[in-house]
């Protein structure tokens, strides 16, 4: 039962930080696509 209470509390916190979480994911994905474009220009260099 305590696990269920902890889970609902955690999900509420996640919903509050969901916007910032999506924002961080967008930034990371943009950086990733830039890195992938750089990697495609230099196919022999692997990070």
N, C-alpha and C positions, 0 to 999 in steps of 0.2 A: 504493500500500500504506500509506503514511503517513496518507493521508486516511482509510482504513478504521480504522486504529488510533485516530486522533483522534476519529472518529465514535463508536466504541464507548466511549471514555473519556468523551466528552461525554454519551452516553446514560446511562452509569452515574451521572454527576453529576446528570443530570436526574431519574433515578429517586429519588435521595436527596433532592432538593429538590422532588420532585413533590408531597409533602404540603403544604409551605408554599406552593407555587405554586397548588394548588387552593384553599387557604385565602385567598390574596390575590385569586384570581378570584371567590370567593364574596363577599368584602367589596366588591370593585369592582362586581359585579353588583347587590348590595343597594343601594349608593349610586346606581347607574344607575337602578334601578327607582324609588327615591325621587325622583330628579331628573325621571324621566318622569312620575310622578304630579303633581309640582309643575308640570311643563310642560303637562299636560293641563288643570290648573285654570286656567292662563293661556295660552290657545292662541295669542294674538297676540304673546307674548314668545318669541323664539327665542334659544337660547344659542349 
